[in-house]
Amino acid sequence: MRLIATGLLLAMAVAFLAARWLAQAMPHPGWGFAIAFTEAAMVGGLADWFAVTALFRHPLGLPIPHTAIIPENKNRIADTMAGFLRDNFLTPQVVARRLRGFNLAAAAGGFLADPRPGGSERLRTGATGLLADILQSLDQEQLGGLVKGGLRRQIERIDAAPLLGQVLTAAIADRRHVPVLEAVIRRAGALIEDNEPLIRAMIHERANKLVRWTGLDEKVANAVLDGLYRLLAETMVDPQHPLRRKLEETLVDLADKLLHDAAMQARVARLKAELLANPAVVGWLDGMWERLRGAMLRALRDPDRLLAGEIGASVGALGKALGEDARLQLLVNRFARRTLVGTASRYGDEIVRLVSETVKRWDARTVTDRVEGAVGRDLQFIRINGTLVGGLVGVAIHVVDRLL
């Protein structure tokens, strides 16, 4: 488009010279119109060339004031972009207003159930590619810190003890704890079986010489092991066994203390704080963010592969449920609205600052190339239109001049 616009300007210059020469060689009133058109077209084309070029660089390399506008004002443009993003997208009021009346769950369900409807594949591919480019271009250390800091704050806000108490109470009420108890009993039996030689050695060491001489220590060891195996087997098969009931009573008591005992709740809170301060947990959070970012990039770069196989079938089933179940849509939409409004309220300023600082860190050439690459084609149309419109205005002025 730049070549076409420049070629049209040069064509007007050649036509102007030809019209001037022909007007002298073969005088005719019509040449005046041709000269007026080509002369004004050159002026319009040159003016628009100067205006378009001044946006991105100094015309002809000359440091003319108020040129190279974009590279010279990169930081101000970054702040303006960030302010636009904040004012139009990331305030709680704007988010709530835009989400009101929008069935996010149904839209997501339709996409998950059939992620490639009709002719939208090109749009979908372009959107996912754009998201991947944005995710990759943002400052990873700052973005990772933002995500990990937000996750840590959310974990710190969770009152873990009542939550655990509610989960445990619901599990006991639905008898979901029974498989866990049985697994613990089976594991205890496996541990005893794996450590039989150690148990027998302990009994032999604690027996006196007379017992060892008579061989009673071996009988005692067999009796102890048989008793333990029998106790575990009876506990496994008898739902009313005293040991099983005692274990269940212990679980019920633990759930009650988690819900109502201030001392137990304080102990759980201290344990949670110690875990969050543990370097191993900090490293786990760092690794989780890197894995999450890598998985997001792979999914955005190749969405078809992500939705293949069993994962694709599961995602399709979820999409169908979201699209057909009105009650589920209500719950998901309500949760999405609260989450997005809360996110905008808590992290809107940090997201805006992240965008602004990322653009500011780009060098001037990068900003110029990206903006010009995005809108440059339309800017060259401005040059073409300026050349043609300038020529028409020149003809109109020539007509008025002739009439007057």
C-alpha positions in Angstrom: 0.0 0.0 0.0 2.9 2.3 0.6 4.2 1.7 -2.9 0.8 2.3 -4.4 0.4 5.6 -2.5 3.9 6.8 -3.5 3.4 5.6 -7.0 0.1 7.6 -7.3 1.9 10.7 -6.0 4.7 10.3 -8.6 2.1 9.7 -11.3 0.5 13.0 -10.4 3.9 14.7 -10.6 4.6 13.2 -14.1 1.1 14.1 -15.2 1.5 17.7 -14.0 4.8 18.1 -16.0 3.2 16.5 -19.0 0.1 18.8 -18.8 2.3 21.9 -18.5 4.3 20.9 -21.5 1.2 20.0 -23.6 -0.5 23.3 -22.5 2.4 25.2 -24.0 2.8 23.0 -27.1 -1.0 22.7 -27.9 -2.9 25.5 -26.1 -6.4 24.4 -25.0 -8.7 25.4 -22.1 -8.9 21.8 -21.0 -5.3 21.6 -20.0 -6.0 24.1 -17.2 -8.2 21.6 -15.5 -5.6 18.9 -15.9 -2.9 21.1 -14.4 -5.2 22.2 -11.6 -6.0 18.6 -10.7 -2.5 17.3 -10.8 -1.0 20.3 -9.0 -3.6 20.1 -6.1 -3.2 16.3 -6.1 0.5 16.6 -5.5 -0.1 19.1 -2.6 -2.7 16.8 -1.0 -0.5 13.7 -1.4 2.6 15.4 0.0 0.6 16.9 2.9 -0.8 13.5 3.9 2.5 11.8 3.4 4.0 14.3 5.8 1.2 13.8 8.3 1.3 9.9 8.1 5.1 9.8 8.3 5.2 12.3 11.2 3.2 9.8 13.3 6.0 7.2 13.3 9.3 9.0 12.4 10.9 12.3 11.4 10.1 13.0 7.7 13.3 12.7 5.6 15.2 12.3 8.9 14.8 16.0 9.8 14.1 16.8 13.5 11.0 18.8 12.7 9.0 19.7 15.9 5.9 17.6 16.5 7.0 14.7 14.3 7.9 11.1 15.3 4.9 11.5 17.6 4.5 7.9 18.7 8.1 7.1 19.6 8.6 10.5 21.3 5.4 10.1 23.4 5.7 6.3 24.1 5.4 6.7 27.9 2.4 9.0 27.6 0.7 6.6 25.2 1.3 3.7 27.6 -0.3 5.7 30.5 -3.2 6.7 28.2 -3.7 3.0 27.1 -3.6 1.9 30.8 -6.1 4.7 31.8 -8.4 3.7 28.9 -8.3 0.0 30.0 -9.0 1.0 33.6 -11.8 3.4 32.9 -13.6 1.3 30.3 -13.0 -2.3 31.4 -11.5 -2.7 34.9 -13.7 -0.7 37.3 -16.2 -2.7 39.3 -19.2 -0.6 38.0 -18.2 -1.1 34.4 -17.7 -4.9 34.8 -21.0 -5.3 36.6 -22.8 -3.3 34.0 -21.3 -5.2 31.1 -22.0 -8.6 32.7 -25.6 -7.7 33.5 -28.0 -9.6 31.2 -25.1 -11.5 29.6 -25.4 -15.3 29.9 -21.8 -16.1 30.3 -22.4 -19.7 31.2 -24.5 -20.4 28.1 -22.0 -18.8 25.8 -19.1 -20.8 27.4 -21.2 -23.9 27.2 -21.9 -23.4 23.5 -18.2 -22.9 22.8 -17.1 -25.9 24.9 -19.8 -28.2 23.4 -18.8 -27.2 19.8 -15.7 -25.1 19.8 -15.6 -24.8 16.0 -19.1 -23.7 14.8 -19.4 -22.8 11.2 -16.9 -20.3 9.9 -15.6 -19.1 13.2 -12.5 -21.2 13.1 -10.4 -18.3 11.7 -11.7 -15.9 14.4 -11.1 -18.5 17.1 -7.5 -19.2 15.9 -6.7 -15.5 15.7 -8.1 -14.8 19.2 -6.2 -17.7 20.8 -3.0 -16.6 19.0 -3.5 -13.0 20.2 -4.0 -14.1 23.8 -0.9 -16.3 23.6 1.2 -13.3 22.2 -0.1 -11.1 25.0 0.6 -13.7 27.7 4.1 -14.2 26.3 4.9 -10.5 25.9 4.0 -9.4 29.4 6.7 -9.1 32.0 6.8 -12.6 33.4 8.4 -11.8 36.7 5.9 -9.1 37.5 3.0 -11.1 36.1 4.0 -14.2 38.0 4.4 -12.1 41.2 0.9 -10.7 40.7 -0.6 -14.1 40.2 1.3 -15.7 43.1 0.6 -12.8 45.4 -3.1 -12.9 44.6 -3.2 -16.7 45.2 -1.3 -16.3 48.5 -3.7 -13.6 49.7 -6.7 -15.7 48.8 -5.3 -18.7 50.7 -4.5 -16.4 53.7 -8.1 -15.2 53.7 -9.6 -18.7 53.9 -10.7 -19.7 57.4 -9.4 -23.2 57.0 -10.7 -24.8 60.2 -14.5 -24.3 59.7 -14.1 -25.2 56.0 -12.4 -28.5 57.0 -15.0 -29.1 59.6 -17.9 -28.6 57.1 -16.2 -30.9 54.6 -15.6 -33.6 57.3 -19.2 -33.3 58.7 -20.7 -33.6 55.2 -18.4 -36.6 54.4 -19.5 -38.4 57.6 -23.2 -37.7 57.0 -22.9 -39.2 53.5 -20.8 -42.1 54.7 -18.0 -41.0 52.4 -15.5 -41.5 55.2 -16.0 -45.3 55.2 -13.8 -46.1 52.3 -11.1 -43.9 53.9 -11.3 -45.8 57.2 -11.2 -49.1 55.4 -8.2 -47.9 53.4 -6.5 -46.9 56.7 -7.2 -50.3 58.2 -5.9 -52.1 55.1 -2.8 -50.0 55.2 -2.3 -50.8 58.9 -2.5 -54.5 58.1 0.0 -54.1 55.3 2.4 -52.2 57.5 2.3 -55.0 60.2 2.8 -57.6 57.5 5.8 -55.8 56.1 7.3 -55.3 59.5 6.7 -58.8 61.0 10.4 -59.5 61.4 10.9 -56.3 63.3 8.0 -57.0 65.6 9.2 -60.5 66.3 12.7 -59.2 67.0 11.4 -56.6 69.4 9.4 -59.3 71.3 12.5 -61.6 71.4 14.7 -58.8 72.8 12.3 -58.0 75.6 11.8 -61.6 76.6 14.0 -63.0 79.4 16.4 -65.9 79.0 14.0 -68.5 80.4 11.2 -67.5 78.0 13.6 -67.6 75.1 15.0 -71.0 76.3 11.5 -72.5 76.4 10.5 -71.0 73.1 7.6 -69.1 74.5 8.8 -65.8 73.0 8.0 -67.2 69.5 4.5 -68.2 70.7 4.0 -64.8 72.2 5.1 -63.1 68.9 2.7 -65.3 66.9 -0.1 -64.6 69.4 0.5 -60.8 69.2 0.6 -60.8 65.4 -2.5 -63.1 65.1 -4.4 -60.8 67.5 -3.5 -57.7 65.5 -4.5 -59.4 62.2 -7.8 -60.6 63.7 -8.6 -57.2 65.2 -8.1 -55.5 61.9 -10.1 -58.1 60.0 -13.0 -57.9 62.4 -12.9 -54.1 62.2 -13.0 -54.3 58.4 -16.0 -56.6 58.1 -18.0 -55.5 61.1 -19.6 -52.0 60.7 -20.4 -52.0 64.5 -17.0 -53.1 65.7 -16.0 -51.0 68.8 -12.7 -50.0 67.2 -14.5 -48.7 64.0 -17.0 -46.9 66.2 -14.3 -45.3 68.2 -12.5 -44.1 65.1 -15.8 -42.6 63.8 -16.4 -40.9 67.2 -12.9 -39.4 66.9 -13.7 -38.1 63.4 -17.0 -36.6 64.6 -15.3 -35.0 67.6 -12.6 -33.6 65.3 -15.2 -32.1 62.9 -17.0 -30.5 65.9 -13.8 -29.0 67.2 -12.9 -27.6 63.8 -16.3 -25.9 63.6 -16.7 -24.6 67.2 -13.5 -24.9 69.2 -11.5 -21.7 69.1 -8.3 -23.4 70.3 -8.5 -25.9 67.5 -9.2 -23.2 64.9 -6.2 -21.2 66.1 -4.0 -24.3 65.8 -5.1 -24.9 62.2 -4.5 -21.2 61.4 -1.0 -21.4 62.8 -0.4 -24.5 60.8 -1.6 -22.8 57.7 0.7 -19.8 58.3 3.7 -22.1 58.9 2.9 -23.9 55.7 2.7 -20.7 53.7 6.0 -19.5 55.2 7.7 -22.8 54.4 10.3 -22.4 51.5 9.1 -25.7 50.0 5.5 -24.3 49.7 6.9 -21.1 48.2 8.8 -23.1 45.6 5.6 -25.2 44.9 3.7 -22.0 44.2 6.4 -20.8 41.9 6.5 -24.1 40.1 2.7 -24.1 39.9 2.6 -20.7 38.2 5.3 -21.8 35.6 3.4 -25.0 34.9 0.1 -23.1 34.6 1.6 -20.5 32.3 3.2 -23.2 30.1 -0.1 -25.1 29.9 -2.0 -21.9 29.0 0.5 -21.1 26.2 0.4 -24.7 24.8 -3.4 -24.6 24.9 -3.6 -21.3 23.2 -1.0 -22.2 20.5 -2.8 -25.5 19.7 -6.4 -25.5 20.9 -7.4 -28.4 18.7 -4.9 -30.7 20.4 -6.2 -29.6 23.9 -9.8 -30.6 23.0 -8.9 -34.0 21.6 -9.5 -37.4 23.2 -11.1 -37.9 26.6 -10.4 -34.3 27.7 -12.4 -33.1 24.7 -15.3 -35.4 25.5 -15.3 -34.2 29.1 -15.2 -30.6 28.1 -18.0 -31.2 25.6 -20.2 -32.8 28.3 -19.5 -29.9 30.5 -20.5 -27.5 27.7 -23.7 -29.3 27.1 -24.6 -29.2 30.8 -23.9 -25.4 30.9 -26.0 -24.8 27.8 -29.1 -26.8 28.9 -29.2 -26.5 32.7 -30.8 -23.2 33.6 -30.1 -23.7 37.4 -26.4 -24.4 36.7 -26.3 -21.3 34.4 -27.7 -19.2 37.2 -25.1 -20.4 39.7 -22.2 -20.1 37.2 -23.2 -16.6 36.0 -23.6 -15.4 39.6 -20.2 -16.8 40.6 -18.6 -15.3 37.4 -20.1 -11.8 38.1 -18.9 -11.8 41.7 -15.5 -13.1 40.8 -14.9 -10.7 37.9 -16.2 -7.7 39.9 -14.1 -8.6 42.8 -11.0 -9.1 40.6 -11.5 -5.7 39.0 -11.9 -4.1 42.4 -8.8 -5.8 44.0 -6.4 -6.1 41.1 -7.6 -3.6 38.5 -4.9 -1.0 39.4 -2.2 -3.7 39.4 -3.3 -5.0 36.0 -3.3 -1.5 34.6 0.1 -0.8 36.0 1.4 -4.1 34.5 0.2 -3.0 31.0 1.6 0.5 31.3 5.0 -0.7 32.5 5.2 -3.4 29.9 4.6 -0.9 27.1 7.1 1.6 28.6 9.8 -1.1 28.6 9.4 -1.6 24.9 11.9 0.4 22.8 10.6 3.1 20.6 11.2 1.1 17.4 9.2 -1.8 18.8 6.2 0.5 19.6 6.4 2.1 16.2 6.6 -1.1 14.3 3.7 -2.7 16.2 1.4 0.3 15.8 2.3 0.9 12.1 2.0 -2.8 11.4 -1.5 -2.8 12.9 -2.9 0.4 11.2 -0.4 1.2 8.4 -2.5 -0.1 5.6 -5.3 2.3 6.4 -2.9 5.1 6.8 -1.7 4.6 3.2 -5.3 4.8 2.1 -5.3 8.3 3.7 -2.4 9.2 1.4 -4.3 7.9 -1.6 -7.5 9.7 -0.6 -5.6 12.9 0.0 -4.1 12.8 -3.4 -7.4 12.2 -5.2 -9.5 14.5 -3.0 -6.8 17.2 -3.3 -7.0 16.9 -7.1 -10.8 17.2 -7.1 -10.6 20.3 -4.8 -8.0 21.8 -7.2 -10.4 21.3 -10.1 -13.2 22.9 -8.1 -11.1 25.9 -7.3 -10.1 26.2 -11.0 -13.8 26.1 -12.0 -14.7 28.8 -9.5 -11.7 30.9 -10.7 -12.8 30.6 -14.3 -16.4 31.5 -13.5 -15.4 34.6 -11.6 
